[in-house]
Amino acid sequence: MNIDELLKNNFPYYAHTRKDHKETLIEHSELTMSYFRKLIKVHLDPINNMLENYIISNHFESKRLLPQAVLLFENAVYLHDIGKINRNFQIINMNNTSFGEYPSEDSHHSIYSALIYIHVFKTQIEMTDFSRQEKKLLIKLMVGFAYIISRHHGYLSTLADFASSVQAAIERITLQPNLIGEYVLIDDLISEGEQIIISVEKGLQRVNSQDKVCQKVNDTLLGWLIDKTLYSYIVTCDFYATGHYMNQKPITSFGEINCKVQFAHKYHNSPLVQRIKNQTHSNDVSEINQLRTKMLMESECQFLRNIKESIFYLEAPTGCGKTITSINLAVKAIESDEEINRIFYVFPFNTLVDQTAETLYGLFDFKDIAVINSLEAIKKDTQEDYNKAYLDHIMLHFPITVTSHVNFFGMLTGVSRESHLMLSHLKNSVVIIDEIQSYKNILWYELIEIMHLFATFYNIKFIIMSATLPKMSKMIGAYGVDLIEDPDVYFKHPIFMNRTQPDFSLLKEEMSLEKLADMVRSKISNGQDRILIEFIDKINARLFFNVLMPMLVDTEYEIYELTGDDPSYFRQKLIGALKSVNDKGEFRLKKVVVIATQVIEAGIDIDMSMGFKDVSLIDSEEQFAGRINRSCTKDKAIIYFFDIFNERLIYKNDVRIAFSVREHQARQWYSEKDFNSYFEAVLKQLNVEKQRFNVNNIQRFFQLAIEGNFIEIQKYMKLIDQENVTIFIPRRIELEDYVLEGEKIWESYKGLLEEHTISYPEKQILLSQQRRTFSYFTYQVKYRPLEYVDSINERIFLLKKDAYHCSDKFDRKQYNDSNSKGNFSAEELIL
């Protein structure tokens, strides 16, 4: 099809303009399709596979319908901007005087692109010799694709609203035929308006029977995925084509690994990998490193034996080398599967992102790695222009991307243009997901269903890893490969089994902060060093710090508090001090007590000698244990469990609460490292919860997919429920080499936001370069401050200097009491 065949060509039609040039609609459409064809080649055409499976799942012959379905898909990309023939768009947006000088207000183009697309292909489908039911399926696809076209400058909402949008558009052109009068069949379109609306309504009809939903789970999600894939291709190719024209530079690389041999060679010859290889041929290797090497080799063999599978589980104790093992598996996938050409590393917390990025920098070329999160500056070489750097960032044009779970699952279930620009580059990749048990377990069923779907049709290999790993594939009867055949070989090895000893005696008595402080002081008097104490909530951590600190004044012990409210520079400095050793390998900081929240569990590579922990979930207890006697140099370092804060206030609907170490059976599971039995019980209870008739019922999720309710699926799959407000408290922060003044940081950041003389990409990159420093002064709170000095878009609020601070620490309790009458949310206390 050629757009020229659909237009009267009485006037020139423009799509974009530069100062010195105007791009015609046909030029933009052809350029968009050229990028579509390039991406299809890079992605090895997943479209045919998805559409073929969709047709078969609806009990039709794929060979007969597939060519027409593919034609519908491809032309949705090609015709996405044909609505720009709207005379108002040409006059107002393109300054095209050929269309006159007195436009009306309606200069939209996306809905008119969708309307013309429907009219063209509705006519084509009706003229074919397909059966009535076959035509019905094609109309259904066509209407879904038309909806996607109509939303390509916005976000995906719900198909239910589309019929009314089409009807409104038809009514407008009926009153103003010359609005898109350049369409060659405009008269037919107007006369067939009622039939078009009926076809759209029929195409939007969705199954409402819960029984049918159960029978067609995969089919249901596949339709949702096809629509999202089309949206991704339209917005991505449109973005490429527009950037190509505006910047007069073609996009020549999409960030995939171009030379696999060179990529793998860099990894295999890195100092760390060479050290590991040498250990396999040496007798002078510590027992713990022997275990780490054994695990790496076992998982590699199991992975290669099952290379055709999609979901892999890597379960091993904390400190057993899961990071390097998972990276090794990703490299093996790239070497063994000619289609795999990209790596994604996904974490629940930024602390893990930073730590793993450092490991990756030692294994691969720096230019091949990008960290995409809320704190990291957008990657830009000194010789690179802002447009290319920003394009690479938003499109994930990197062989290795390290990001947060919010970003990653936002790509899979999000509705925005931005998330779908990234989505198009997930195909043919290895995705490593760390600490998946930290995600809301009420969504585990849906998460694994979505991962299996993407793995199948996007050719993704998911490596899911943790010390406490739920085998979520069992929930949907799917197959997942255990990379460690018998995790007990590692968990119950004396090196890991005996490095800590749980003590539950404190759970028998009512605990107070004062009583706990007396016990810690007693341990210190007996010479105990390097004590780590974890609370579930920030407020109790702060209160305990204030109780214990005066008790240590007459000792040589240093005391620190570490929570999610502390900026990254403080966390890094403290962790560095805790890890520092002398020439003999002894810790320099021995006489120290650290009071922390669960932020200490998130891959913080420290080694303490004794622990005290407020009871929460078994997963959390095991993660905490990984910070005690991590190097296995002591015999059974003790962890005392106590009970001060009610974890139900934070974890709410988490079924794991019922299996805490307060219960005898759970204590046995934890003590014996029998996490398999623990998760069997958890998944069994979770299955019961998912069948209840409430908002978490699994059928509701599938029904939303059937209805094409993209926005509600995004809300349903939201990993973090809490909506926070950001406050900025200016202070004077003294770092090692310089001093930061909060007021100046605020003025610089806000001034840059209000700068209008630079391009959007340049502004975004410059803002990203200030973001980490800006974060040193910010705190996430639930309640908007009652008093503030200034704000940024009523989202970030500037408070008075040093407000709500005591001993250089943010006093969250004081803030809550002052701004919410003490009615704070427990959810914001975690970490």
N, C-alpha and C positions, 0 to 999 in steps of 0.2 A: 504494500500500500504506500502511496505517496500523498502527502498532505495537499499538494497542489490539486489533486483530483477531487478533493473535498471542498475546495474554495473557488470562488468566482474570479479571484485575482483582479478585481477592479482597482485595487489599491495595493501598495506595499504593506506588508504586515511585519511589525518589529517585535522582537522578544526581549532584547536588552539594548542598552545604549552606553557607549563610552563618550568621552568628550569629543573625540574625533571620528566616531563611527557609530553606525547602527547595525545591529545584527538582525537579520530577517528571521521570521518564525521557522521557515524551512531549514535555515542554517542551524538554528539552535536544536531543532528536532533531530536532524541528522547527526549533529555532534553528540547529543544525548545518547542516541542509539549506538554510536561508535564506541562510547564508553561502556554501554550495556554489553555490547559484544565482547569487549576486552575483559570485562569482569566475568562474563559467562565462561570465557576461555580459561581464566585464572581459577575460577571456582569449579571448573569441570561440570558445568551445567546441572545443578541440582533441581532445576525447574521441571524438566521432563520427568524425573524420578518422582517428585512430589505429585505432579498432576496425574501421572499414570497410576500411582497408588490410590489417589483420591477417586479416580474414575472406577477402578476395580473395587474399591471398598463400597461404592454405591451400586455394585452388581451390573456394571456395563462393560462392554468390550473395549479395552483401552486402545487397541490399534485403530478402531473406528473413530473414536472421539478425541484421541490425544492431539492430532494435528490442529483441530479446531480450538482446543483448550489452550495449546501453546500460542496459537495466533492471537487469542484473546489477551493472554498475558503480555506478549511482546508489544502488541499495539496499545496496551494501556500505558506502557512506557513511552512509546512513540507519540501518542496523541495527548500526553498529559498537559500540554500547554496550548492546545488548539483553541481553547477558549479565549486566548489573547486576541482573537479577532474581534472581541467585544470593542465596539467603536469608542466607548468611554475609556477603556483601558488604553487604547491607541492614542487618544487625544490627551488624557491626563498623565499617564505614566510614560508614554513614549514620545510625547510632543509631536505626534504624527498629524500634521495639518491636512493630510489627504482626506481625513474623516470629518472635517468641519471644525467648528470652533465652539459649539455650545452643547457640551455633554450633559447628561443627567448624572445622578450621583453614583449609580451602580457601575463600578469599574472592576468588579470581580471577574476572575477568569476560570478558576478551578472548577466551579460547579457547572459552568458552560462547557468546559472540556469534557466533564463527565456526561453531560446531557448529549453532546454530539456523539461521543463514544457509544452510548447506549443506542442512539438512533441508528448509527451505522451498523452495529453488530446485531442488534435485534432484527433488523431487516435481513441481514445475511443468514442468521440462524433460522429464521422462518422460511427461507428459500431453499434450505437444504432438505435432503430426503431422510433425515434422522427421524426416529420415532418420537412420539409425543413426550415420552418420559426422558428420552435423550436430550431433546430440546429444553425440557424443564431443567435438567442438570446444567446445561450450558448457560441458560438464562441466569441460573443461580450464581454461577461463576462470574458471569458478565456483570451482574448487579454488584457483587462484592468488589470486583475490580473497579467499577465505576465509582463506588464509594471511596475507594482508596485514592483515585484520581482527585476527587473533590476535596480531599483532606491533605493534599501534598504540600500545602503552605501552612498547615496548622498541625494539630495532633489528632491521633485516632481517638474517637469518642465511642459512639455506638451506632450500629447499622440501623437500629430502630428509628433513628431520626432522619434517615436518608430519603424516605419516600416524601416526607413533607418538604424537604429541601428541593427535591426534583420538581414537585408540584409548584412550589413558589417560583422556581426558575422558569417553568413553562408559562406560568401566568404572566411573568414580567415580559417575556419575549412575545407573548400573544398581544400584549398592550403596545409593545415597542418592537415590532418585527425587525427593524434595522439595527437592533442591539447586537445581534450576531447575524446580520443580514447577509454577510459574505459567505455563509455556509450554503453550498449549492442546493441543499435539500431543505432549506429553511421552511418553505411552505408546507412540505410534507411533514416536517417535524411538528409544526404548529397544529396541523389538521389531525395528526395522530397523537396529540398530547394525552388524551384520556387513555388510549391503549398503552402508551409508554408508562403512565403511572400505574396501570393495572399490572403490567409486566414487572415493574419494579417491586410492587407489593407482593407479587407471587414469588419473585426472586428472594425476597426478604423473609418469606415464611420459614420458620424454624421449628424443629421438633420440640414439643413441650412435654411429652410423656417421659417420666423419669425412667421407665423400663427401657425405652429406646435409647436413652442416654447411656445406660449401663452397657447395652449391647454394642454401642458404637463409640466407645471412649476414644480409641486411636483415630478413628475417622473424624470425630468431632474436633480434636486438637489439630489434626492435619489441615482442615479447612482454615482454622485460625492461623496456623503457621504459613499457609500459602498467601493469605492476605497480608500478613506482616512482611513476608519476603518481598512481595510486589512493592509494598510501601517503601521498603528498604532500598530496592533497586531504583525506584523513581526518584526518591529524594537524593540518593547518592549520585546517580548519573546526572541528574539535573544540577547538583552542586558542582560536580566535576566540569560539566560543560560550561556552566556559568563562570566558574573560576578560570577556566581555560580562555574564554573569550575576554573577560574583564582584565585579566593579568597578562593576556597574550602569551601564555606559556602552557604548553600541554602537560598533562600529568602522565609521566612515563613509568612510574613505579608505584605499586600499591602496598609496599612494605613486606611482601613475602620474602622468604629466604631464597635468594637467587642462586647461590652456589652452596649446595648442601655439603659438598666435600670440604670446602674451606671452613664452613660453619662448624662442622663436626671436628675438624682438625684442630681448630682453636680450643675447643673444649677438651679433647683428649690430651692435648699437650699443656694444659694449664697446670700450675704447680700443685693444686689440690688433687686433681685427678691422677697426676703422676705419683703423688705420695700414696694414694690409695692403691694404685697398681703395684707399687713397690712393696706394700705391706703383704700382698698375696704371695710374695716370693721370699718373705723374710720371717725368721723365727723370733726376731727381737721386736715383737709388737705386743702392746698391752692387750689384756683380755677384752676390754671394752671395745677397742678398735678392731679386734678380730671379729667380734659380734657384729659391729657396724658393717664391716666388709662382707661378712657372710650374708647379712640381710640384703645388701646392695646386689650381690651376685644372684641370690635366690630370686629376688623380685624381677631382676632382668631376665632370667631364664623363663620364669612363669609368664612374663609379659610377652616375650617373643614367641612362646608356644601358643599364645592366645591373641596374636596380633590382629586378627580379624574382628575381635570383640570391641565393644565401645565403652563399657563401664568397668573400671578397675578400682579395687580397694587396697590401700596400703595401711595396714594396722601394725603399729610397733610402739614400744615404750618411748616416753619423752627422753631426749638425749641420745636416741639411737641412730640419728643421722637421716631422718626422713627427708629433709630438704635436699641434700645432695643425691639421695636415692631417687627422688621424684624427678629431679633435673636430668639424671642419667637416663631414666625411662623416657623422658621427652626426647632426648637426643636419639635414643634407639628407635623411637617411632619415626623420627624424621629420616633416619638412615634406612629404615626397613619398609616404609610406606612412601612411595613416590609422590603421593598426593598431599601428604601432610607437609605444611610449609610455614607453620607459625606456632608460637607457644604463648599461652596465657597463664599467669600465676595469680590466683585469687585468694584474698585473705579477709578475715572479718575485721581486723584492726590495722590502723596505720603503722603501729609499732612493728607488726610483722612484715608489712610492706617494706619499711625502711631496712630492716635487718636482712631480708632475703635479697633485696636489690644489691646490697653490698656483696653478698655471696656471688650473685650473678655477674657483677662487674669483674670479679676475679676469674671468671670462666669464659666469658665471651667479649667481643668487642663492645666498647662503651656505646658506640653509635647505634648498635642493634637493640638496645634496651631502653624502654621508656617506662617511667612510673607515672601512672595516671590516677591521681587522687586529689583531694581538696587542698592539700598543702604543697605539693611538689610544683616547682616552676615548669612551665611548658618548655620542652626540650628544643633548643635552638643553637645551631652552630654559629660561630662568629661571622662566617661568610654567607650564611643562609638568610634569605629575605623573610620578612614577617609572614607574608602570605603562605609561603610553602611550609614554614614551621607550624603555623596554626592549622593548616590543612592536614599535615601529618598527624597532629595531635588529635583533632576531632575525628579523623578517619582511622586512627590506630595503625598508621603506616610504619609499623616496626615488627621485626621478626619476633621479639619478646616484649610482651606487655605485662607489667605488674600492676595490679589494681585491687580495689576493695570489692567485697561481695555485693555491696549496694550498687556500685557501678556495673558490675558484671550481670547480676540478675535484673538490673534495670534495662540492659540491652535485650534480655530474653523476654521480659514481660512489660517493658515500658511502652509509652504511647507517643513520645515526643519525636520530632525530626532528629534531634541530636542522638538519641539512643539508637535510632535506626541507621544513622550514618555509620555507627560502630558495628551494628549487627551484620552488615553486609560483609564484614571482614572476619567474622568468626569461622567461616567455612574452612574445612581442611586444616584443623588445628588440634593441638593437644591443650587441654584445659586442666590445670592442676588446682584442685580446691582443697585448701587446708582448713582444719578445724570446723568441718561442716556441722558438727553437733552444736555449735554455738548459734546456729540459725534457729528461728522459731520452730519448735518441733511440731506444732500444729499444722505446719506447712510442708513437712517432710514428704508426705504422700505426693503433693502437687509438684514439689521441686524435682523429685526423681522422675515423675511422669514427664515433665518438661525436658529434663536432661536427656532422657531416653529418646524423646521425639527429635530434639536437635541433633543428638548423636547420630541418629539414623539418617536423617535427610541433609544435614550439614557436614557429614563426615567428620565428626568431632570425637576424639578419644578423651574421656573424662577420667582423671586419676584423682580419686577422693581419698584423703589421708587424715589420720589423727591417731592419737594414743587411745582414744575411746571412740570407736567408729561404729555407728549404726549402719548395718547392711540394708540400706533403704530399698534396694531393688526387690527384696523379698516382699515388700508391701504391695507391689503391683505384679508379682509373679514373673518378674523379668530376671535375666541372667546377669550377674556381675562376677568378675574374676577376682578371687582373693589372691593377691600377689605374694602374700606370705601364707603358705599352706597351713602351718600350725603356729599362730602367734604366741602360743604358750612357750614355745622354745625360747623366745626372747623374754616375754613377760615374767616367766617363772625361773629364768636363769638367776642364780644367786647374785650376779652382778646387779641386776635390776630389781629382783624380788626383795633383796635384803638391804637395799640402800636406804629405805625408810621403814619405820615401824609406827603404825597408827596407834594412838592412845585415846580411847573413847571415855575415859573415866570422868572427865569434866562434864560430860553430857548428863551425868547422874545428878548433878546439882544445879541450882539456879545460879546463873553467872551474872556478875556485874562488872563494869569496867574497872572498878577499884580492886575487886578480888582478882581479876585477871592480871592487873598491874602488879599486885603483890607477888603473884606466882612468877611473873617474868623477872621481877627484881630478885627473887629468891634464886632463880637459875643463874642470873648474872653474878650473884654473890658466891655461887659455887663454881665460877669460872667459865660458864657457858659463853661461847662467842658466836657471832654471826647469826642472830635470831631474826626470823622473818615472821611477821604477824599480819594476817589478812582478815579484813572485814568485808562484808558484802556491800556496805554502803559508805559513802563519803563522810557523812556526818559523824557516825560512830568512830570512824578512823581518826577524824580530827579531834573528837572529844577524848579518845584514848591517848592520843599524842599529848594532849594537854595534861592528862592525869599522870602519864608515865614520865614525862620530861623532867619535872621537879625531883622525881625519885632517883634520877641518874646524875644529878648535879655533882654529887660527891664521888662519882666514879670516873673512869677514863673512857667510858663508852660514849660514842656518838649516836645520836638518834635522828632518823630521817622519816619524813612522811611522803608517800608517793601515791597520788591518785590521778584520775583522768583530768582533774583541774590543773595539774602541773603542766607547764609548757614543755615541748619536746627537748629544748636545750637543757632544762633541769634534769629531765629523765635520762638523757644521754650522759650527762655529766655524772650523775649518781651511779648509773650502771657501769660506766667506765671505771669509777672509783672502786666499786664492788668487785669488778673483774681483775683489777690491777694486781700483778704479782711481782715479787722481787726475783733476783737471779737464781734463787733456790726453788722457785716455783711456789713460794708461800704467799698467801694473800697479804697485801699491805694493810688493808683495812680489816682487822680482826675483831676488834671490840666495837661492834656496831649492832644497832637494832633498827630494822626497817619496818615501818607500819604502812601497810598498803591496802589498796582495794584489788578487785579482780584484774586490774590493768597489769598486775605483776605476772599474771598467768599467760598473757598473750605473747608467747615466744620470747620472753625476756630471758636471755642466756646468762643467768647468774647461778651461783652455787653457795647456798647457805647451809648452816650446820644444824639448826633446829627450827621447827615451825609451829605456829599456833594458827588455827583457822576456824573462822565462823562457818558453821555448817550450811551448805547450799545443795548443789547437785553432785552426784558421784563423778560426773565428767569434770567438774570444777575441782573436786578434791584431788583427782589424779593429775590435772594440769598443775595445781599448786605443788604437789609432791615432786614434780619435775624440776622445781627450783631448790629442792632440799637434797643435799649430798649428790648433786648432779654428776659429779665426776667419779662417784662411787669409791671415794677414798676412805670413807668411814664405814663402820659396821652398824647398820640399822639406826640412822639418825631419827629421832623421835618427832612425830607430828601430833600435837595435842588438838583435838577438836572440841570446840565450845559452841554454845548456843546463846546468842544475844539478839540478833535481828531476825525477824520473821521473813524468810525468803519468799513466802507466798505473796508478799506485797510487791515483789519485783517480778517473779516468774509467773504469777497468776495462772494462766491456762496451761502451763507446762506440765505434762503428765509425769515427768521425771521427779517431781516433788514428792510423789507418793513412795519413792524408792530412795530416800535419803539414808545416811548412815545412822540416823536415829533408830532405824529398824534393824533387827538382828540379821535377817536375810541379806539386806543391803550391805551390812558391815562385812559379812562373809564374802560377798561378791567382790567388794573393794579390797579386802585384805588378801584374798587369793588371786586378785587380778582377773577375775572371771567376768570380763565385760560382755562376753557373748551371752551369758545367761541374763545379765542385767538388761541388755538391749532387747533380748527376746521378750522379756516382761514389759519393757517400755513400748515396743512396737505392737504387742498384743493389746495393751491398754489404749494406745494411740488409735488402733483400728476401731476399737469400740467407740472412741470419741468421734471419729470421722463418720460414723454411721448415725450419730444422733441427729435429730432434726433441728439443727440450729445453724448459725451463720458459718460454722466451720464444716458443715456437712460436705463431703466430697462431691455429691451430686450437684450442689450449687455451683461449684467451680466449672464442672462440665457443661451445665446449663448456660452459664455466662459465655462459654466458648461457642456453643451452638448458636446463641443469639448474636454473636459478633459484638459483644459488649466489651470492647477493649479497655475502656476506662475503668470499669468495675473489676476486671481481671487484674489490672495494675494495682488497684486499691486492695483487692483480696490478697495479692501476693506481696504486699508491702512487708519488708523484713523488719523495719523499725516503725513502731506505731507512734512513738512519742514525737509530737511536733514542738520543737524548741525555739526559743528566741535567743538571739546572740546579743550579749552585752560586751561592751569594750570599756575596760577600766584602765585609764592611762596611769602609768607608774614609771619610775626610773629603774631600769634594769641594767645592772652592771655585768657584762660578759667579760671573758678573759682579755679580749683585745680592744673592746670599745663599749660605749654606753648607749643604750636606747632610751629615748625620751618618748613616752606614750603619746603626748599631745602632737609631737612632730610626725610620728608614724601615722596617726589618724588624719592629720592635715594632708600629708603626702598621698595617702591612699584615696581619700575622698576627692582631692584635687584631680587625681588621675581619672577617677570615675567621671568627673564633670568636664574633662578635656574633650574638645570636639574638633581639634585640628589634626588629629592623627587617625589612621585607619582603624577599623574595628579589630582586625587581627593583631595589630601592633599594641592596641590598648589591652587586649586580653592577655597578651604575653607579658607586658609590663606589669599588669595587675598580679599575674601569677607569680612574678618574681618577688613581689612584696608580701604574698599571702602567708608564708610561713612566719615571717617576722610579725606580721599583723596578728597572727594567731596567738602569739605570746601574751597578748593583752585581752584575749576574748574568752568568754565562758558561755556554755550552753545552759540556759535555764528555761523552765516551763513558763514562767510568768513574765509578762512585759513589765518593765520597771515603772513605778508610779511617777518617778521624777527622773528626767534625763536632760543632758545638756544639748545634744544634737543627735541626729540619726541619719542613716543611709537607707533610703527607700522604705522607711518605717519597718526595717527588718533587723538592722544592727543599731544598737543604741549606745551612745557615748554617755558614760556616767562621770561623776566628779573624780578628780584625781585621788587615787588610793582608796576609793570607796569600798566598803565591805572587806577590808583587808586587815589581818592581824598577824603579826610576825611574818610578814611577807607572803602570807597564804590567803587565798580567797575563803571568806567565811560564808559558806553556802547557807548555813542555818540562819545567820543574821539576815542574809538577803531574802530568804523565804519568809521569815517572820515579818520583815519590813514591807514586802510586796504582795503577800498573799494571806496575811493574817495567820501564818503558820500552816495553812492548808496546802502544803506542797505535795507534789507527786512523787511516790516512791521510785518510779521508773527512772527519774533523773538522777537518783543517788548511785546507781550502779556504775562501777568502774571509778 
